[in-house]
Amino acid sequence: MKALLLVSELEDYTISFASGVAQHLDVVLAVPRRRYAHLASSFDPAVDLHLLDWPRHRSLSNPWFLYQLTRLIRREQPNLIHLLSNSTLWLNLAVPFWRPIPVVTTIHDVEIHPGDMETRTLPGWAPELMVRQSGHLVVHGEGLKQRVLDRYAKSADHVHVLSHPSILRYAELARRQKMTPREADGTIRVLLFGRIFAYKGLEHLVRAEAILKDVLPNLRITVAGRGDDPRIFQALMGDADRYDIRNRFIEDTEVAQLFLDTDIVVLPYTEASQSGVLNLAAAFGKPVIVTDVGELGGTVQPNGLGMVVPPGDAKELAAAIRTLADNGELRNKFGTNALQWAKGPNSPERVGGRAAAVYREVVGSC
């Protein structure tokens, strides 16, 4: 069986997912050269990687690209096409030409996150149309499946749940380069990582730090990633000198060092579906504190990956940070669970096996 995967972004997710599926069946992956060329070595060798001159949304060369892509599909003759994201525009026009090959689309976020201006640049009808043109859908949790069923006219047996696989490549990079964590000096380092938009809950982390100003003097907070400038909350900070703010794109080696050095990874999101950051933290064996939004609480709690607090509650967030800061044994327990989960039930190979089973079910039903 052969699956052809398509995606224009989501590099970390795509590397993990495609490499995992390739352990179970033939995988052809078509992605933009400009985003993936430097990551080619990160894929499992079993992935048949095609780096395409994939134009941006506003480019006039998109019709020619769709023609070339359709030729690739006809040449490869896959049993199934899987769009790894519905955040697309022009691919909507090509889907009718791919029939009768079944099309599966993954919906990472049923609704756009508050403050996510990057995704909002795409016309709202585009991802909606791709969902409606797809015979089957994939989501990352049972709660998201119910939201999709409520929103779209799909039968329950056409919406499949596959967890977001662990992101292992940064931990593997750290091992290859023989990187080491900072020396223990009594400091408790907390990391908020990723695109810093309104839904990431930075304000609540800042308020939690202020609550802990006098009771946890050894606390240090790193906020790393592009997006909103964390300094807009400086007036709310208990001690601005406790912050390491890196408001920019973070290169791979720096990402690995950040996760090696941190003691706790926080995801104080006010709204979410799932999180790649959670799957990255687990690969480093780091305990997390998450808010109970989307699939975060339902992933962290049953797998013993860390602590779960209500969204928007700075006091509870502060209490959780202090609990983990004061209890190294508990941090180690959560970290051990996280690493076992990342390399076991949520490893790319295991998630890929479940995806392969979904593909066979889809093809068998056509």
Residue, then its C-alpha position, 0 to 999 in steps of 0.5 A: m500500500k502507498a500513501l501520498l502525504l501533502v503539507s505546506e508547513l508544520e515541519d516538526y509534526t510532518i517529520s515525526f508523522a511521515s517517518g512513523v507511517a513509513q515504518h508500516l507502508d510506502v510513503v511519498l511526501a510532497v512538501p515545499r523545497r523552501r521550508y524542507a530542504h534543510l530538514a531532509s536528513s531529519f526524515d527516516p530514509a524510508v520516506d520518499l521525499h519530494l521537494l517541490d517548488w511550492p508557491r506561496h498563496r498569492s503567487l500566479s504560478n499556483p495553477w502550474f504547480l497544481y498541474q505538476l502536483t497532479r502529474l506527480i500523483r498520477r505517476e505515483q498512483p497512491n492508494l490514498i492521499h493524506l493532507l496533513s493540514n487543512s490550512t491550504l488554499w489552492l489545493n482545493l482546486a486540484v482535489p476533483f482531479w485526484r478522484p477516485i483516490p480517497v482523500v484524508t485531511t487532518i484538522h489540527d485546529v477546529e477554530i483559529h486560536p485567538g491572536d493567531m494572525e498568521t493563520r488568519t491570513l488564509p481566507g476562512w472558506a479555504p480550510e472549510l472547503m478542504v474539509r468538505q471535499s475530504g472523504h475522511l478526517v483526522v483529529h488529535g483527540e476525542g474532544l476534537k472529534q466531537r467538535v468536528l462532528d458538531r460542525y461538519a456533516k460527517s459520519a462518526d466513522h469518517v472522523h478518525v483520532l490519531s494523537h500528535p506524535s512525539i517530536l524527537r528530532y531536537a533530542e536526537l540533535a542534542r545526543r548527536q552533538k553531545m550537548t549537555p544541560r547546564e550545571a545545577d545551581g539551585t535555580i528553577r528554570v521555567l520555559l514557555f516556548g513556541r509562537i507567542f500569541a494571545y492564546k498562549g497565556l503569557e499574561h497568566l504566567v507573568r502574573a503567576e511569577a509576580i505571585l511567586k516573587d518573594v516565596l520562590p526567589n530562585l525562579r527564572i522564566t524563559v519565554a522563547g519564540r516569535g510573535d507578541d513581545p512579552r515586554i508588553f506585560q513588564a508592568l505586571m512582572g514581579d521582577a523583570d530581571r528574572y526573565d530571559i526573553r527571546n522574541r524571535f525565531i529559535e534555531d534548532t540547536e538553541v531549541a535543544q539547549l533550551f529544553l535541556d536546561t529547563d526544569i519545567v515546561v509550562l503551557p498556560y494556554t487559554e485555548a488550544s486543540q493540542s500542542g507540539v510543544l508538549n510532544l517536544a518536552a516529553a522527548f526531553g523527559k521534562p515535566v509540564i504544567v498545562t491548562d485544561v483546554g483542548e486535549l492538553g489535560g486529557t493527555v497529561q493527566p492519564n499519562g502522568l506527564g505533569m500537572v493540570v490547572p484551570p485556564g486563566d487562573a494565575k494563582e493555581l498556575a503559581a501553586a503548581i510551579r511552586t509544587l514542582a519547584d519544591n519537589g525534585e522527586l515529583r519532577n523526576k517522576f513526571g519526567t520519567n513518565a514523559l520520556q517513556w510515553a514519548k518513546g513508547p505509546n506516543s512514538p512516531e512509529r506507534v502513531g504511524g502504525r495506527a495511521a496505517a490502520v486508518y489508511r487501510e480502513v479508508v481504502g477498504s471502504c471505497 
